[in-house]
Amino acid sequence: MQFENSVALVTGGGRGIGQAVALAFADAGADVAVADMDAAIAQKTADLVEQSGRRSVAIGVDVREPDSVQAMVQATQKALGDLDIAVNNAGVISIKGIAELGADDWDQVMAVNARGVFLCTKAEVAVMRRRRHGRIINMSSIAGKVGFPDLSHYSASKFAVIGFTNAVAKEVAADGITVNALCPGIVGTGMWRGDDGLSDRWREPDETEEQSWQRHQKTLLPQGVAQTPEDMGQMAVYLASANHVTGQAIAVDGGFSL
């Protein structure tokens, strides 16, 4: 219960990695505000947090819009108290090669993944500075360290998150605030699995999507197995507890980026 009496905010918390992060903080004793574009989806995670014995609130947010982000932070503080930890996890992806990638595709991904992280971090720093304490974790990706084919726009947005995180960490270091980026590796969620995932797009002619998924785990990852949303929750909890780790982009990727 290392975060008992602490308040955490997780954007994109309705499912996948965001949900696992929210539950990891609840397990560590924090009360958790769960924000998502769809408040009904956020509520499902908030219910799970409350079932674990912690307080929670579900908040609808559009991280692309400054007023919506400000309202999210205010709603968190009104419902749960002063903000201690923020995980800016909301993100989108599309899989398109450079020949088929349009300006609208680029703008959509950058608006959520880069602009959204900027707006959330700005609002969170403003309230954390008043108390001279805070932990901010911005969700990047292994694609923010190593470019992936068919993901140039996504990789650009996640590289941007790392540079932004490093710069802001230096600005607020003397204010008692740490800012780090978490870089998930190959996780069996939307980017990799399903009809529109990389496993399907990159499968060999004689492969099923499942066979492609298994092959990519074995060929790309020294450990040979994919990472889980729960792995990301574990790292987020660590980063929130590490007083002297800041400005870092830490990969949880089974050795992919070695």
Secondary structure, DSSP 8 states (H G I E B T S, - for coil): -TTTT-EEEEETTTSHHHHHHHHHHHHTT-EEEEEESSHHHHHHHHHHHHHTT--EEEEE--TT-HHHHHHHHHHHHHHH-S--EEEE---------TTT--HHHHHHHHIIIIIHHHHHHHHHHHHHHHHT-EEEEEE--GGGTS--TT-HHHHHHHHHHHHHHHHHHHHHGGGTEEEEEEEE-SBSSTTTSSTTSHHHHT--TT--HHHHHHHHHHHH-TTSS-B-HHHHHHHHHHHHH-TT--S-EEEESTTTT-
